Amino acid sequence: MSETLDLQSIENDEFFRQFLAPESKQNDATKLLTVAQQLKKLTEALEVLDTEIHKQVLTNHEDLLSQVTWVEKIEGVLSIMHTHVQSLLSAVERLRSKIVEPFNRIEAQTLILTRLHETTDLLRRVGRVQHLLHSQKLYSQISNATQSSDMIKAAKSLHELEQLMSDTDLGGLDIVADDQQAVKTLKASVQRVATHSLTQGLQQSDSRQVGTAIQVFENLVMLRKAVEKTEETALGDIERVAREALDISVLSSQDIKRGAPGRAAIPSPGTTTNVRTRLWENLDRLFQETVYTQCVQIELLERILLEHHTSEFSGFSSSFWDKVTALLSKILIERSQGSTFIKQALEGEYPKFLRVFLDLKKRLKERPQAMGTYTISRDILQPFENAYLSRSISRLLDPVHTMFSADSSPSQDEIDSLIRTVTSELSVSLVDESLSTVVAKNVGKAVRLFCLKCEQGLITGGEASQVIDAMTPGQQTNVNLANLLYYLASQISRVVANLAASLPGEGASVIAAALEETNTLTKNILAPLMGSITDAIESIILTMHDDPDFRETSSPLGREISCSLYMRELQGFILRSVTTFLSSYKNQVTVAESCNTVASRCIELFVRHACLIRPLTDYGRAKLIVDFSQMEAALGPLCRGGHLGFLEQQQYRTLRALKALLALGPEKMVERVVEMRGEGGVPASLVLLHLFSGAPPELQSPHQSAGWSINRLSQWIDGHPREEDRVALSSGPLQKYEATIRQRGMKNFHPLFPLMMKLTSLGGK
């Protein structure tokens, strides 16, 4: 069995692995073997190990012998080293005995010397204390504390005494026990005198006295504490006066008649008015006297502190102002929550309350030596400002709701009442720019609400846009609403103009933007009516194509050339429309703007259809020129002052230029158009349309070539404003004509053809 085992098989065997690795647990193979089998396997393994050891010894016996020899040599060397070490330890012990004893003696002498130094220093300090305290100099300085230099020297001496007593523990020394108590008493006396001097100097604005007190506190190393105490005292005074000023029981105590015992106090007549007056007097006194005085004193203190190079107090007055505003905010909120009367007074008369703050801020900032940043915290004013603005917006919007609550339109008296409210709200808000801006926004909301109510009352549909019969009730309603808008806008504009010197620019802009909506709404009211007038004008202009006078070949004898019938109808219609439907509107500026748009459209349609008349004889051209002259007279009622110069410049120039071109022949007409291209002359597309009037039947007009009606052609031109597109439309019939002539084999074109081709070559130039 031993022959079958070797070291490799032992290492790989599951049974032997538990012996080779101690941390291994008993495996399943071990559990399957009996005790006898396990002993047998162990015996065989031991035999294999013995055999392997013998083999290794036989193989490496020389190395093993060599190692044994070196072990013996090492033991000898270690024995010799041990002897040397023992000798070294003995020498070290002898040397130690020679060093330790002198060291101990030196250490003892050093300790004695240190104690002597400490005793000497203690005696020196005690002697200095005795000298400073028991000399007549210190007591004379304190007794003459009214002299600034003596008080400063006394403070310096006391600080030195404190330093002497604090640097070394002098407790338990009877010789200085009384002196320590005397120093405390003297320091308290100097501190009391310095505090009085500081307070008196601040009250009298005496910079020298305040500076002396600061130097005293600085020598006493109590400057920070003294400054904080001064600030605390100032805040305490402000708080006391503020609470008394806003105490409703104190305010009303003088106006209450006390009844007999057991009866309640009955307010006397006029109590509320008197209490309110006393409240504002107290608030004015609080801010203009107490708060102002304390801020000025703190500024003086900060300035002198900075002069003494104590930069740590930079911004002291600004910090004090922040604490003052926080304190006042707390007291104001407490008092307003505790008294309905106080709350109503501060909220209802908020601009007056705000003015008290702003007056204080102005007085503080306008001082020559002002140092603090006196900004009014909106946190203090926000609750009262919100309540005031809520009431303000109600005062502005409620009249608008009320005047439109009935079925009828508002009266002028109701609008005047609203104007008075607007004037009042804007006037009282001028105390502060931000407040004025917010109130101006509220005014703008009231104007917009008025516009909305008017818009809801408008009459729409055919009744509002008809221009055939007299003015309908619906149109009259729209006129009344438009006039109310104009009256409101003009009156508010007058109010804003009167307040222009005080009203902030942003507030004025907000109101102006709201008033502009009245003009916009008026334009919207006019829009259906203007649309109907424009449609009627276009229908009248279209009838020029049915006028036979344009096709007469000769002028009737004895007959003066006059304007056409359609032109007379147009003049009569425009005059009737302006008189019947537009003259009732009081906002004539807005009406004129809308009329200018209609007039410009009328010129555009007239010029276009005048160029589309075909055929057009010489007599017809002369009659058309007369119509051009009459067109200006026809549009006079639509324009301000009857002058067409208020119209869109391009439309008016086209009317005048085309009238001049009609009197020329085709060649000169084309030549003039070529010369004036790009300089605001008559567009080439219009001249092209006019030249078709004298062309032969083979050269069809653009609408004839496309199979359109004249009305559809006009609509196409409206939808294609680019000159290139309009010229291209006329190019199609010309190309078709050219193809027809070539197809027929004719040698010459009509004389107008090359002129028209020349215009098409201009394109949109």
HUQUI-V620149 format. One record per helix or strand of 3 or more residues. SS is the DSSP state (@ for helix, = for strand). FROM is the first residue (numbers start at 1). LEN is the number of residues. If there is no record, write none. Layout:
BEGIN
{{SS FROM LEN} {SS FROM LEN}}
END
This chain:
BEGIN
{{@ 7 6} {@ 14 7} {@ 28 5} {@ 35 25} {@ 61 74} {@ 136 8} {@ 148 20} {@ 174 31} {@ 207 13} {@ 223 23} {@ 248 6} {@ 271 37} {@ 311 3} {@ 316 23} {@ 340 9} {@ 350 16} {@ 378 26} {@ 412 20} {@ 433 24} {@ 462 4} {@ 473 26} {@ 505 42} {@ 548 4} {@ 565 18} {@ 588 25} {@ 618 21} {@ 640 3} {@ 644 3} {@ 649 14} {@ 666 11} {@ 684 11} {@ 702 5} {@ 710 10} {@ 723 22} {@ 751 10}}
END
